[in-house]
């Protein structure tokens, strides 16, 4: 089950469980759409995977399966991650 992390790991924007702005990679690194697409160009700065929209958990399940309240705020060194992005952005995620 997905953790549904509450904020963007890079800019700390709030991403509640019903947010349509949340993007995740295969390891659930969580970013807002702006950071995932515009800053990191669909290359996760942690694992080099791609991003997909995080699904929204139906509200009827939130009580039994609440979203995470633990914020992970680790702003990235943009100079370093730019090199990472440039290396992988033109490679299809399935071939990374």
Protein Blocks (a to p, Z undefined) as FASTA:
>chain_A
ZZkiabdfklopacdfklckbccdfkopacdfklmmmmnnopafklopacdddddddfkl
mmmmccdfbdcdddddfklmmmmmmmmmmpcfklZZ
